[in-house]
Each structure stands twice: as C-alpha cells, then as structure tokens.
Amino acid sequence: MAEPHTMIEKILGRAAGLDDVAPGQIVTCAVDMTIVIDIQFAESRLADVVRVHDPDKIAIVMDHAVPAPTVGDALHGSRARTFARTHGIRRFYDVGRHGIVHQVVAEQGLARPGTVVACTDSHTCAAGAFNAAARGLGPAEILQMVCTGRTWYRVPPAIRYELVGTMPPGVNGKDIFLTIAGRWGDATDHALEFGGPGLATVPMADRRTIATQVAEIGADFAVFPADQVCLNHFAEVAPGTPITPQHADDGASYAEVRTLDLDLVQPMVALPGTVINNARPVGELGDVRIDQAFIGSCANGQLSDIAVAAETLRGRRVADGVRLIVTPASQQVYLEAVRRGYVATLIEAGAVVTNSTCGACFGYHMGLLAPGEVCVTSSTRNFRGRMGSTEAAVYMASPATVAASAIAGRITGAAALEGVPA
C-alpha cells in the first residue's frame, strides 16, 4: 500500500505513471501543456524542429516584447508565427490576442487541475493556483518537451502553509506573500502547498498572485487544492474539460507545516534588493519619496488589481513628479477594464495605461528607471537593475499601496488616504 502523499507528489506521480514517489526521487513525467513565449524564439533551435510531439499540448504566447519594440523582437515574432503554421499549433496567442503568458494560461484554461505545465518563464509556478505542477524550465528542456512530450523532475519536499482566519478587506495576495517571505524567508528546492480553512476566503486572483511570487523565495512549485473556488474558475474558463484533481492525503509527510493567520496580515512592502526576510508593514517603512509607481505584471495586472487601482484613484490625482504606469496583464483584462470605466478613471487621474506585455516589469520597455530614481511596484521582482538602472531602487507592494503612493508622492498604504477628500 502506498504511503500518504503531498499534492506535488500526487501530481508528479500521476504524470510519471507511479503510485508511490518520494522527495528526492527523479521521475520522468508526461507534460500536459508546454508553453513557448516570444523571446524563446531568439534561439534558433526551435526552427530546426522537424515534428512536434503533440500540437494540442503546445501553446505559444506573445508576451515579453509585444508589439515588437526592436527589429530583433520582430524577427522572434516572425519565427513564432512560422513555427505555429508549420506544426499546426492552434493555441497561438499572437499580437491582438496576447497577454502576459501566465494571465493567458489562466484565461484559456491551459493549466488543468492535476496536470503538469511547463514554460521557459520563471513565474510559471503561477499555474499552481489551479492545482497544477507548474515550473519554469530552460530552453533546452522546453525543446525536449516540444519534441518528446516528456521531461524529468526531482520530487521536492513540501512545506505546508495552513491558512486560518479570514483574508481582511484591503489586503491583497501580494501582502500574504510578502508576509510569508518576510517571516519565513528562503524556500529553495521545496514545493509550497497551501490549504487550511482560511483558504476559502482567498479569491482566485489572490491565489494566483501568491503562486506567481513563490519563485522569488526559491520554491520549485506552488500548489493549491482543487477546492470549490478553483473548480468554479475552471468550469467558467474551460467548461466540460476533463480534469484529474490531486489532493494531499491525510497523514502526508511535510518538511514543515506553518500556520498563517490571515486576520493578522497587513499591507506590506518589500525593501529594495530581495523579498527574502526583507518585508515589513507599510506603516513601519518611514518616509520614502518615489519617482515612479507601477501596477501590472503576471502577479498583479489582473482585472481585480486594475479595479482596486481605479477605486483608489477615483477623483484624485497622481502627485506632481510621479509617473504612474498601469499595464493590464492581457488584452482580455484591458478590454474589460475599458468596459467598466477603470481605464478612463486611471487616465483622468494622470496614469499612463499601456499595452499588455511584460514590458517594464523585466526592465525592457515602457517604463524603465533612471539612475537614482525610486519606484514602488506591484510587479514580481525588486532586485537591483530589474526595472532599469542598477542605481535605481525598487520597492514591492500591492496595487492598493502602489496607487496610494502615486497619489501621496511617497510610499504609503491606502488606509492613509481615508478621510482625505477625493
């Protein structure tokens, strides 16, 4: 009889055709969805592929540099289109249907409960919010999966986060993640499993933010259960699609079990350089003047994030000397934000709303920082040089905190605006 298993063990075991796997074991898995992004076509080996393993298990998403800001990026796009035509890739999200890859994965139901998902982007762990084993891998591994449909993983030990209490109003998944990163720090080579009675109060958008961000503390995977919140989401985006949810067994063995009381989570901010043991409540930060505020990325460019920003800014103005840049995570998010009036509210407040792309988040285009500038961002990383100059400082916070800071001209929580006339 097999030993009780964690969620990640169950998912990788299913994909490897094994009833019993253990941490440290190397398993060869069938990959349910391999996702290729535009910048991967910068290396030419994909152009040499004669036959793909299964075109229905491959997706291509134009996301990092779209529309093409350089001739080189235009060439990568051309290669992607040729590859899709040559191999009959139906799931091709070209300019106009595009978005940041992890947002497109969520919208299109590309990550199904209980499956294995891979992509070259390091924040592929975002799909763990859907009870999937999702991880960013290198170009060579992606090439292997495109051709064979298989890859190997080392089964990681799991750290279990038992969520209790209720997610407070005004708190975002970013705040939950920064609480975890600030309190427990590094989780290299582990899977993070989330559960507990408090999880039911955490909406899917916030789960996606948390899952996206665990890459910043070194985790291999984030895995959430296929509870009713997850199943409702999947029924909406991919109705009728067969799924194979994998749940942790009672008595499963964890490297550690940690309890997080959601009632105690406050709006948080990570100081420049890293999020590991480097986050604190925004009220304890002190006076930090900013030059730029950014809302977007795969972590916090979702519709709910745009809504919070618009609500915070409604009737107010971005402070003189501050640039507020808002990047919806996909064309679908952008369109719905237009329909609901969020984009008009943001522009009236003095924000710039950009095309849906990775852009400023990875320091490529549409919002880079100059030497000596300070940015507060809801994007995924805050290390030196991430968003432009290595002499700039990047603080990380939730969309509500970023929007409030843009109004105040210095990093502040949204609660500080209460009672201030709009």
PEDA-V939571 format. One record per residue. N is the residue number from 1. RES is the residue in three letters. PHI is phi in degrees with one decimal (NA if undefined). OMEGA is omega in whole degrees, -180 to 180 (NA if undefined). D_LAST is the distance of its C-alpha to the last C-alpha in whole Angstrom. Layout:
N;RES;PHI;OMEGA;D_LAST
N;RES;PHI;OMEGA;D_LAST
This chain:
1;MET;NA;-177;64
2;ALA;-68.4;175;61
3;GLU;-69.5;175;59
4;PRO;-65.8;-172;55
5;HIS;-128.1;173;53
6;THR;-76.4;179;49
7;MET;-61.4;-177;47
8;ILE;-65.1;177;47
9;GLU;-64.7;-179;51
10;LYS;-66.5;-177;51
11;ILE;-68.7;180;49
12;LEU;-66.9;177;51
13;GLY;-62.3;177;55
14;ARG;-58.7;-177;54
15;ALA;-67.1;179;54
16;ALA;-92.2;-179;57
17;GLY;73.1;-177;59
18;LEU;-119.3;178;59
19;ASP;-83.4;-173;59
20;ASP;-139.5;175;59
21;VAL;-129.9;-176;57
22;ALA;-139.2;178;56
23;PRO;-53.8;-178;54
24;GLY;95.0;-179;56
25;GLN;-74.1;175;58
26;ILE;-91.2;-179;57
27;VAL;-125.5;176;57
28;THR;-99.6;-170;57
29;CYS;-114.6;166;55
30;ALA;-76.5;-178;54
31;VAL;-95.8;-176;51
32;ASP;-78.6;179;49
33;MET;-149.8;175;47
34;THR;-108.6;-174;47
35;ILE;-117.3;-180;44
36;VAL;-110.1;180;44
37;ILE;-110.6;-171;42
38;ASP;-55.4;-174;42
39;ILE;-71.1;176;42
40;GLN;-68.3;180;45
41;PHE;-76.8;172;47
42;ALA;-68.6;174;47
43;GLU;-97.8;-164;50
44;SER;-85.4;-173;53
45;ARG;-64.9;176;55
46;LEU;-61.5;179;53
47;ALA;-65.4;-179;55
48;ASP;-89.3;-178;58
49;VAL;-66.0;-180;58
50;VAL;-86.8;-178;60
51;ARG;-149.2;177;59
52;VAL;-89.1;-177;56
53;HIS;-65.9;-178;57
54;ASP;-158.1;-177;55
55;PRO;-61.0;179;52
56;ASP;-79.5;177;51
57;LYS;-110.1;179;50
58;ILE;-128.8;173;48
59;ALA;-130.0;176;45
60;ILE;-123.3;-179;43
61;VAL;-125.4;174;40
62;MET;-84.6;-173;39
63;ASP;-143.5;-171;36
64;HIS;-75.4;-174;36
65;ALA;-138.6;-178;36
66;VAL;-136.2;-18;36
67;PRO;-55.8;-170;36
68;ALA;-54.3;179;38
69;PRO;-87.0;179;37
70;THR;-137.6;177;41
71;VAL;-62.7;178;44
72;GLY;-60.5;178;45
73;ASP;-66.2;176;42
74;ALA;-62.6;178;44
75;LEU;-64.5;179;47
76;HIS;-62.0;177;46
77;GLY;-63.1;178;44
78;SER;-62.4;178;47
79;ARG;-64.8;179;49
80;ALA;-63.5;180;47
81;ARG;-65.7;178;47
82;THR;-63.8;-180;51
83;PHE;-61.7;-180;51
84;ALA;-62.5;179;50
85;ARG;-65.7;-175;52
86;THR;-62.7;-173;55
87;HIS;-107.5;175;54
88;GLY;65.5;179;53
89;ILE;-80.9;-178;49
90;ARG;-75.7;-179;48
91;ARG;-86.8;180;44
92;PHE;-117.9;-175;43
93;TYR;-107.9;-175;40
94;ASP;-82.7;179;40
95;VAL;-53.7;-175;37
96;GLY;108.2;173;36
97;ARG;-112.6;-167;36
98;HIS;-82.4;176;35
99;GLY;170.9;176;32
100;ILE;-62.1;-166;32
101;VAL;-51.9;-175;36
102;HIS;-73.3;173;35
103;GLN;-70.9;178;32
104;VAL;-63.7;176;35
105;VAL;-56.1;-179;37
106;ALA;-67.3;-176;35
107;GLU;-68.6;-175;34
108;GLN;-96.0;179;38
109;GLY;65.4;-177;39
110;LEU;-77.2;177;41
111;ALA;-109.1;-178;41
112;ARG;-94.3;177;43
113;PRO;-54.2;177;43
114;GLY;84.8;-174;46
115;THR;-106.6;176;47
116;VAL;-108.2;-178;47
117;VAL;-127.6;180;45
118;ALA;-138.0;179;45
119;CYS;-160.4;179;43
120;THR;-70.6;-176;44
121;ASP;-72.0;-174;40
122;SER;-68.4;-180;39
123;HIS;-95.8;177;37
124;THR;-59.0;177;39
125;CYS;-56.2;177;38
126;ALA;-53.0;-177;35
127;ALA;-71.3;174;38
128;GLY;-63.5;175;39
129;ALA;-60.9;-178;36
130;PHE;-102.5;179;38
131;ASN;66.0;177;41
132;ALA;-111.2;171;43
133;ALA;-91.4;-173;44
134;ALA;-124.3;-176;43
135;ARG;-150.7;174;43
136;GLY;-77.5;-180;43
137;LEU;-130.2;-177;46
138;GLY;-78.2;-179;48
139;PRO;-56.7;-180;49
140;ALA;-65.7;179;53
141;GLU;-67.1;178;52
142;ILE;-63.2;177;50
143;LEU;-59.1;178;53
144;GLN;-59.5;-179;55
145;MET;-68.2;177;53
146;VAL;-58.8;-176;53
147;CYS;-87.6;-173;57
148;THR;-116.5;-177;58
149;GLY;76.9;-176;55
150;ARG;-137.0;171;55
151;THR;-156.1;179;54
152;TRP;-115.5;175;55
153;TYR;-136.9;166;52
154;ARG;-91.9;-180;53
155;VAL;-64.7;-177;52
156;PRO;-89.1;167;50
157;PRO;-66.9;-176;49
158;ALA;-113.5;169;46
159;ILE;-104.8;-178;44
160;ARG;-96.7;173;43
161;TYR;-103.8;179;39
162;GLU;-93.3;-178;39
163;LEU;-90.4;178;36
164;VAL;-125.7;-179;35
165;GLY;78.8;-175;32
166;THR;-130.0;178;29
167;MET;-64.8;-174;27
168;PRO;-73.1;171;24
169;PRO;-61.0;178;20
170;GLY;82.4;178;18
171;VAL;-107.3;-177;21
172;ASN;-115.1;174;22
173;GLY;-54.9;176;26
174;LYS;-60.9;179;25
175;ASP;-66.0;177;25
176;ILE;-63.7;179;28
177;PHE;-61.6;-178;30
178;LEU;-65.5;173;29
179;THR;-63.6;178;30
180;ILE;-63.6;-178;33
181;ALA;-64.8;-179;34
182;GLY;-71.8;-176;33
183;ARG;-87.1;-173;35
184;TRP;-107.1;173;38
185;GLY;69.3;-169;38
186;ASP;-65.1;177;41
187;ALA;-135.0;-175;42
188;THR;-55.1;175;44
189;ASP;68.3;176;47
190;HIS;-115.3;165;45
191;ALA;-97.8;176;44
192;LEU;-105.5;-180;41
193;GLU;-107.8;-177;41
194;PHE;-114.2;179;38
195;GLY;-167.8;180;39
196;GLY;97.3;-175;39
197;PRO;-64.8;-180;37
198;GLY;-73.5;-176;34
199;LEU;-62.0;-179;34
200;ALA;-60.4;-180;34
201;THR;-91.3;-179;30
202;VAL;-100.2;-178;29
203;PRO;-64.1;-178;28
204;MET;-59.4;-179;30
205;ALA;-59.8;-180;27
206;ASP;-72.8;174;27
207;ARG;-61.9;179;31
208;ARG;-65.4;177;31
209;THR;-61.1;180;29
210;ILE;-60.1;-178;31
211;ALA;-61.4;178;34
212;THR;-59.6;-170;33
213;GLN;-76.3;-175;32
214;VAL;-64.2;174;36
215;ALA;-58.7;-176;37
216;GLU;-76.3;174;36
217;ILE;-112.5;171;38
218;GLY;86.1;-177;41
219;ALA;-69.4;176;41
220;ASP;-74.2;-176;44
221;PHE;-140.7;162;42
222;ALA;-117.6;-179;39
223;VAL;-134.4;175;40
224;PHE;-106.9;179;39
225;PRO;-74.9;174;41
226;ALA;-86.3;179;41
227;ASP;-83.2;-175;40
228;GLN;-65.5;177;38
229;VAL;-59.7;179;35
230;CYS;-67.0;-178;37
231;LEU;-64.3;178;39
232;ASN;-63.1;178;37
233;HIS;-61.5;-175;35
234;PHE;-68.5;177;38
235;ALA;-63.6;-180;39
236;GLU;-77.0;-174;36
237;VAL;-89.2;-178;37
238;ALA;-144.0;-176;41
239;PRO;-60.9;176;42
240;GLY;84.8;-180;46
241;THR;-75.3;179;46
242;PRO;-62.7;179;49
243;ILE;-132.5;-180;47
244;THR;-130.5;-178;49
245;PRO;-56.7;178;46
246;GLN;-123.5;-177;48
247;HIS;-111.7;176;47
248;ALA;-65.9;177;48
249;ASP;-81.1;171;51
250;ASP;-59.9;179;51
251;GLY;85.7;178;53
252;ALA;-60.8;-177;52
253;SER;-96.0;-179;52
254;TYR;-118.8;174;49
255;ALA;-63.1;178;49
256;GLU;-165.1;172;46
257;VAL;-116.4;-177;44
258;ARG;-121.0;180;41
259;THR;-103.9;177;39
260;LEU;-119.1;178;35
261;ASP;-86.6;-177;33
262;LEU;-63.3;180;30
263;ASP;-58.9;-174;29
264;LEU;-96.9;-179;29
265;VAL;-72.3;179;27
266;GLN;-114.6;170;24
267;PRO;-58.1;-172;21
268;MET;-119.0;173;24
269;VAL;-143.2;175;24
270;ALA;-96.4;178;28
271;LEU;-74.7;-176;29
272;PRO;-57.6;173;30
273;GLY;112.0;-178;34
274;THR;-162.7;173;34
275;VAL;-98.4;-174;32
276;ILE;-70.7;-179;36
277;ASN;51.0;-173;36
278;ASN;-141.1;-179;33
279;ALA;-125.6;-180;29
280;ARG;-149.5;175;28
281;PRO;-57.3;-175;25
282;VAL;-59.7;-180;22
283;GLY;-68.0;-179;21
284;GLU;-99.0;-172;25
285;LEU;-75.6;-173;24
286;GLY;95.5;-173;24
287;ASP;-91.8;180;22
288;VAL;-123.3;178;22
289;ARG;-74.6;-179;21
290;ILE;-124.2;173;21
291;ASP;-105.6;-177;22
292;GLN;-140.2;174;21
293;ALA;-128.6;-176;19
294;PHE;-129.3;175;21
295;ILE;-122.5;-179;20
296;GLY;164.2;178;24
297;SER;87.5;178;27
298;CYS;-65.6;-179;30
299;ALA;-79.9;-172;28
300;ASN;-145.0;171;24
301;GLY;-111.0;-178;24
302;GLN;-76.6;-178;24
303;LEU;-58.2;180;23
304;SER;-63.1;178;21
305;ASP;-70.3;178;20
306;ILE;-64.7;179;18
307;ALA;-63.4;179;17
308;VAL;-63.0;179;15
309;ALA;-62.2;-179;14
310;ALA;-64.5;180;12
311;GLU;-65.2;180;11
312;THR;-65.4;-174;9
313;LEU;-90.0;-174;8
314;ARG;-57.0;179;7
315;GLY;79.6;-180;5
316;ARG;-116.3;-180;5
317;ARG;-128.4;171;9
318;VAL;-63.3;-177;12
319;ALA;-62.2;175;13
320;ASP;-57.1;179;16
321;GLY;86.0;179;19
322;VAL;-112.7;174;18
323;ARG;-101.8;175;19
324;LEU;-106.2;-179;17
325;ILE;-114.3;-180;20
326;VAL;-120.9;-179;20
327;THR;-121.9;175;24
328;PRO;-58.5;-173;24
329;ALA;-75.5;178;27
330;SER;-160.3;174;29
331;GLN;-60.1;180;30
332;GLN;-64.1;177;29
333;VAL;-64.0;-180;26
334;TYR;-57.6;-178;25
335;LEU;-61.1;-179;26
336;GLU;-67.8;177;25
337;ALA;-65.9;175;21
338;VAL;-67.1;-178;22
339;ARG;-58.9;-176;23
340;ARG;-87.7;178;20
341;GLY;85.6;-178;17
342;TYR;-65.4;-177;16
343;VAL;-64.2;178;18
344;ALA;-60.0;179;16
345;THR;-61.2;-179;13
346;LEU;-65.0;-179;14
347;ILE;-67.3;178;15
348;GLU;-61.1;180;13
349;ALA;-82.1;179;11
350;GLY;105.4;178;14
351;ALA;-82.7;170;16
352;VAL;-106.4;178;20
353;VAL;-105.6;-172;21
354;THR;-101.8;169;25
355;ASN;-56.8;179;28
356;SER;-77.6;-179;29
357;THR;-167.6;176;31
358;CYS;-70.2;169;31
359;GLY;36.4;-174;31
360;ALA;-66.3;-177;29
361;CYS;-57.4;-179;29
362;PHE;-101.4;172;33
363;GLY;69.1;-176;33
364;TYR;-108.7;180;34
365;HIS;-161.4;176;32
366;MET;62.9;173;29
367;GLY;135.8;179;27
368;LEU;-74.4;-178;29
369;LEU;-99.8;176;29
370;ALA;-88.5;176;31
371;PRO;-55.0;177;33
372;GLY;84.3;-179;31
373;GLU;-81.7;179;27
374;VAL;-121.3;180;25
375;CYS;-126.5;168;24
376;VAL;-111.0;-170;22
377;THR;-133.2;172;23
378;SER;-100.7;-180;23
379;SER;-79.5;-163;26
380;THR;-93.9;-172;30
381;ARG;-140.4;-178;31
382;ASN;-134.3;180;30
383;PHE;-74.4;-176;34
384;ARG;-58.1;178;35
385;GLY;85.6;-176;35
386;ARG;-61.2;-173;33
387;MET;-112.4;179;31
388;GLY;142.8;-176;33
389;SER;-61.2;174;34
390;THR;-70.4;179;36
391;GLU;-99.5;175;35
392;ALA;-95.6;179;31
393;ALA;-116.7;-178;29
394;VAL;-119.7;174;27
395;TYR;-102.1;-179;26
396;MET;-114.4;-179;25
397;ALA;-157.5;179;22
398;SER;-76.9;177;21
399;PRO;-57.3;179;18
400;ALA;-64.5;179;15
401;THR;-67.1;179;16
402;VAL;-62.9;-179;17
403;ALA;-64.6;178;13
404;ALA;-63.2;180;12
405;SER;-66.4;178;14
406;ALA;-62.2;178;14
407;ILE;-72.1;-175;10
408;ALA;-79.4;-176;12
409;GLY;82.1;178;15
410;ARG;-152.6;-175;17
411;ILE;-68.7;-178;18
412;THR;-151.5;176;16
413;GLY;-80.8;-179;16
414;ALA;-62.7;-179;13
415;ALA;-62.7;-180;13
416;ALA;-68.8;180;13
417;LEU;-88.2;-179;9
418;GLU;-61.8;-178;9
419;GLY;88.3;176;9
420;VAL;-85.8;-177;6
421;PRO;-56.8;178;4
422;ALA;-77.6;NA;0
